Amino acid sequence: MSDELEVLYRDGRWIALRKPPGITTTPNDATPSLLDRAREIVGETEALHPLSRLDYDVSGVVLFALDYDATRVAAEHKHRGTYARLYHALVSPAPSVDHAEYRWPIGVDPRNPSRRVAAGGREREEAHSAMTVRARRGAVGSIELVPYTGRTHQLRVHCAKAGHPVLGDKTYRGAPRLALADGEVFSVPRVMLHLERVSLGGDVVVECPWPADFLNTWAACARAT
C-alpha cells in the first residue's frame, strides 16, 4: 500500500500527494487524474493548483497549492529559484562522470509533437539540468537530477542526449529490459524516474521514498550482466 497514492504533507495552504506511476497529474482523458483524486481529499477549496506535472509513468511528490495566495507564493518561489526538486533516476549506460550540467535547449519534435528534442526541434526553450551519480551497478547508474527549468520531458530528454537514457523510457531510447547473469531477462516496468523531494525555500519540504518497482529494478541491476 505504501506505493499507492497517499497524503505526504498537509496544512492550511498546501497538500502533497504521492503520485504512483500510471496516472496523469492533470486531466487529459476520461480516466481519473491525480488532480481529481486531490479534489476528493480536500473537498471544496478556493484553488487547487499542482506545482509540478509529472509524466504518466513518473512517480513521486506532487505539491498542490490550496488557495490563490499559496499559488502566488509558489510563483514567487519559482521566480526566485527557491522552488527546488530532486529527482532520482536509473539510467543505462551509467554516466562516465560523477557530475554534469546539461544546458541543451529543448524543442518540439517536428515529426511528433508529443515528443521533445534536445538542441533541435521547433519552439526551442532554454533548459538547465544537473546530474550527480549516486552509485553504479555494472552498466546501470543510480543518479540524482535537479531541473532548474521546467520544460516538458526535460530530464528524460537531457539524459538521452547525454548518452545515458532512463531505463524503461522507450520514447527516448531507454532500455526496456535487463539481461541478468543467470540468463533471466528482467523487464523494466516503466520509466525509472522518481521525484524524491520538493522544497519551497526550506519552509515546506516533502520527501517521498522510492516505490517498490524502483527498489526491485535497482536490486535486479546488481544481477545484470
C-alpha positions as CSV (number, residue, x, y, z in Angstrom):
1,M,0.0,0.0,0.0
2,S,2.9,2.4,0.5
3,D,3.3,2.7,-3.2
4,E,-0.3,3.9,-3.7
5,L,-1.5,7.5,-3.7
6,E,-1.2,8.9,-0.2
7,V,-1.0,12.2,1.6
8,L,2.6,13.0,2.3
9,Y,2.0,16.5,3.8
10,R,-0.9,18.8,4.5
11,D,-1.5,22.2,6.2
12,G,-3.9,25.1,5.6
13,R,-2.2,26.2,2.3
14,W,-0.6,23.1,0.8
15,I,-1.2,19.4,0.3
16,A,1.4,17.0,-1.1
17,L,0.5,13.6,-2.6
18,R,2.5,10.6,-3.6
19,K,1.9,10.1,-7.3
20,P,2.1,6.5,-8.3
21,P,3.0,5.6,-11.9
22,G,0.1,5.0,-14.3
23,I,-1.9,8.2,-13.6
24,T,-1.7,11.7,-15.1
25,T,-1.2,14.7,-12.9
26,T,-4.0,16.7,-14.6
27,P,-7.0,15.5,-16.6
28,N,-6.5,14.8,-20.3
29,D,-8.9,11.9,-20.9
30,A,-11.8,10.0,-19.3
31,T,-9.6,8.4,-16.6
32,P,-9.2,10.0,-13.1
33,S,-6.1,12.1,-12.7
34,L,-4.1,13.0,-9.6
35,L,-5.8,16.4,-9.5
36,D,-9.2,14.6,-9.4
37,R,-8.0,12.5,-6.5
38,A,-6.7,15.5,-4.7
39,R,-10.2,17.2,-5.1
40,E,-11.8,14.1,-3.4
41,I,-9.4,14.5,-0.5
42,V,-9.6,18.3,0.1
43,G,-13.2,18.9,-1.0
44,E,-14.3,22.4,-1.8
45,T,-11.3,24.8,-1.9
46,E,-10.6,28.2,-3.2
47,A,-8.0,26.8,-5.6
48,L,-6.2,23.5,-6.3
49,H,-3.0,24.0,-8.3
50,P,-0.2,21.4,-8.9
51,L,3.2,22.9,-8.7
52,S,4.7,20.1,-10.9
53,R,3.1,18.0,-13.6
54,L,4.7,14.6,-13.5
55,D,4.5,12.4,-16.6
56,Y,2.1,9.4,-16.7
57,D,4.8,6.8,-15.8
58,V,6.8,9.0,-13.4
59,S,6.3,8.7,-9.6
60,G,6.9,10.9,-6.6
61,V,5.8,14.1,-4.8
62,V,3.3,16.5,-6.3
63,L,2.7,19.6,-4.1
64,F,-0.6,21.4,-4.6
65,A,-1.5,25.0,-3.6
66,L,-4.9,25.1,-1.9
67,D,-5.7,28.8,-2.3
68,Y,-4.8,31.8,-4.5
69,D,-2.3,33.2,-2.0
70,A,-0.4,29.9,-1.9
71,T,-0.4,29.8,-5.7
72,R,1.1,33.4,-5.7
73,V,3.7,32.3,-3.1
74,A,4.7,29.3,-5.2
75,A,5.1,31.5,-8.3
76,E,7.4,33.8,-6.3
77,H,9.5,30.8,-5.2
78,K,9.7,29.6,-8.8
79,H,10.8,33.1,-9.9
80,R,13.5,33.4,-7.2
81,G,14.7,29.8,-7.9
82,T,13.8,28.6,-4.4
83,Y,11.3,26.0,-5.6
84,A,13.6,23.0,-5.6
85,R,13.0,19.5,-6.9
86,L,15.3,16.5,-6.5
87,Y,14.6,13.5,-8.9
88,H,16.1,10.1,-8.9
89,A,16.6,8.0,-12.0
90,L,18.1,4.7,-13.1
91,V,19.9,5.1,-16.3
92,S,21.9,2.9,-18.7
93,P,24.7,3.1,-19.7
94,A,25.9,4.6,-16.4
95,P,27.4,8.1,-16.8
96,S,31.2,8.1,-17.1
97,V,31.5,11.3,-14.9
98,D,30.2,11.8,-11.4
99,H,28.6,15.2,-12.1
100,A,27.5,17.2,-15.1
101,E,25.4,20.2,-16.1
102,Y,23.1,19.9,-19.1
103,R,22.1,23.1,-20.9
104,W,20.8,21.9,-24.2
105,P,17.7,23.9,-25.3
106,I,14.6,21.7,-25.8
107,G,12.2,22.0,-28.7
108,V,9.1,20.2,-30.0
109,D,9.9,17.2,-32.3
110,P,8.6,18.3,-35.7
111,R,7.8,14.6,-36.5
112,N,5.8,14.0,-33.3
113,P,4.5,17.0,-31.3
114,S,4.1,14.8,-28.2
115,R,7.9,14.3,-28.1
116,R,10.7,16.7,-27.4
117,V,14.2,17.2,-28.8
118,A,17.4,18.4,-27.2
119,A,19.3,21.0,-29.2
120,G,16.8,20.9,-32.0
121,G,13.1,20.9,-32.9
122,R,10.6,23.8,-33.0
123,E,9.9,26.4,-30.4
124,R,13.1,25.8,-28.5
125,E,13.3,27.0,-24.9
126,E,16.4,27.2,-22.7
127,A,16.7,24.3,-20.3
128,H,19.2,23.5,-17.5
129,S,19.6,20.3,-15.5
130,A,22.2,19.0,-13.1
131,M,23.2,15.3,-12.8
132,T,25.1,13.6,-9.9
133,V,25.9,9.9,-9.8
134,R,24.9,8.2,-6.5
135,A,26.0,4.7,-7.4
136,R,26.9,2.4,-10.3
137,R,25.9,-1.3,-10.7
138,G,27.5,-2.6,-13.9
139,A,26.1,-0.8,-16.8
140,V,23.4,1.0,-14.7
141,G,23.7,4.2,-12.9
142,S,21.6,5.5,-10.0
143,I,21.6,9.2,-10.4
144,E,20.2,12.4,-8.9
145,L,18.7,15.0,-11.2
146,V,17.9,18.6,-10.4
147,P,15.9,20.6,-13.0
148,Y,16.5,24.4,-12.9
149,T,13.9,24.9,-15.6
150,G,10.6,23.1,-16.2
151,R,10.4,22.0,-19.8
152,T,8.2,19.1,-20.9
153,H,10.2,15.8,-20.6
154,Q,13.3,17.9,-19.7
155,L,15.1,15.3,-17.6
156,R,14.3,12.4,-19.9
157,V,15.5,14.3,-23.0
158,H,18.6,15.6,-21.3
159,C,19.6,12.1,-20.1
160,A,19.1,10.7,-23.5
161,K,21.1,13.5,-25.2
162,A,23.9,12.9,-22.7
163,G,24.1,9.2,-23.7
164,H,22.5,7.7,-20.6
165,P,18.7,7.4,-21.2
166,V,16.4,6.5,-18.4
167,L,15.7,2.8,-18.0
168,G,12.2,1.9,-19.4
169,D,11.9,5.2,-21.3
170,K,11.1,3.7,-24.7
171,T,10.2,7.2,-26.1
172,Y,13.8,8.3,-25.6
173,R,15.8,5.1,-26.3
174,G,15.7,3.8,-22.7
175,A,16.4,0.1,-22.3
176,P,13.1,-1.9,-21.7
177,R,14.8,-4.9,-20.1
178,L,18.0,-6.1,-18.4
179,A,19.9,-9.3,-19.1
180,L,20.7,-10.9,-15.8
181,A,23.8,-13.1,-15.1
182,D,21.7,-16.2,-14.6
183,G,20.3,-15.9,-18.1
184,E,17.0,-14.4,-16.9
185,V,15.6,-11.3,-18.5
186,F,14.2,-8.6,-16.2
187,S,11.5,-6.3,-17.8
188,V,11.8,-2.8,-16.6
189,P,8.2,-1.9,-15.5
190,R,8.1,1.8,-16.5
191,V,10.1,4.9,-16.9
192,M,12.5,4.8,-13.9
193,L,12.2,8.4,-12.8
194,H,11.0,9.4,-9.4
195,L,10.5,12.9,-7.8
196,E,12.1,12.3,-4.4
197,R,12.0,15.7,-2.7
198,V,10.2,19.0,-3.1
199,S,11.2,22.2,-1.2
200,L,9.7,25.6,-1.1
201,G,12.5,27.7,0.2
202,G,13.0,25.3,3.0
203,D,9.7,26.3,4.6
204,V,7.9,23.3,3.2
205,V,10.0,20.2,2.5
206,V,8.3,17.0,1.4
207,E,10.1,13.7,0.7
208,C,8.8,10.5,-0.9
209,P,10.7,7.2,-0.6
210,W,11.4,5.0,-3.6
211,P,8.4,2.9,-4.7
212,A,8.6,-0.9,-4.8
213,D,9.1,-1.1,-8.6
214,F,12.1,1.3,-8.3
215,L,13.6,-0.8,-5.5
216,N,13.1,-4.1,-7.4
217,T,14.7,-2.7,-10.5
218,W,17.7,-1.4,-8.7
219,A,18.0,-4.8,-6.9
220,A,17.9,-6.5,-10.4
221,C,20.7,-4.2,-11.6
222,A,23.1,-6.0,-9.1
223,R,22.5,-9.2,-11.1
224,A,22.7,-7.6,-14.6
225,T,25.4,-8.6,-17.0
